[in-house]
Amino acid sequence: MAEINLTNDNFDAEVLNSDIPVMVDFWAPWCGPCKMLGPVVAEIAKEQEGKLKVCKVNVDEEGELARRFKVASIPTVMVFKNGEMTNKNLGYVQKDVLLGLLN
């Protein structure tokens, strides 16, 4: 499954009501570290297909979602399980660190 682009309209359905854990990448097209993290997030989406849903929020287009989750710097990656945020990371990190957020 490819990454899902989230909007204010589909966030609750895709993330909070998901039966499997969800990794949400808050990013922007002009953000250098976001561009570096993008391929890592895409790789995780492929490898964890069926076990993890991977979603992206463009903070320029979805400022309301960024405010709702108090995203002050990007990239910010959050993990949600059973409708609750269980983990969060700010800034660029290696793949193993992102995978560690799932535990």
SULRAFEN-V301184 format. One record per residue. OMEGA is omega in whole degrees, 0 to 359 (NA if undefined). Layout:
[[OMEGA] [OMEGA]]
This chain:
[[178] [176] [181] [176] [183] [173] [176] [183] [185] [185] [184] [181] [185] [187] [187] [181] [182] [177] [180] [178] [182] [173] [182] [179] [174] [189] [172] [184] [183] [187] [180] [179] [177] [179] [178] [183] [183] [180] [178] [179] [179] [179] [178] [179] [179] [185] [185] [182] [180] [180] [185] [174] [180] [184] [180] [176] [174] [186] [177] [182] [185] [181] [180] [177] [179] [178] [181] [182] [174] [178] [183] [178] [181] [358] [171] [178] [178] [175] [179] [174] [179] [176] [181] [174] [183] [181] [184] [176] [177] [175] [180] [175] [178] [182] [183] [177] [177] [178] [178] [178] [183] [184] [NA]]
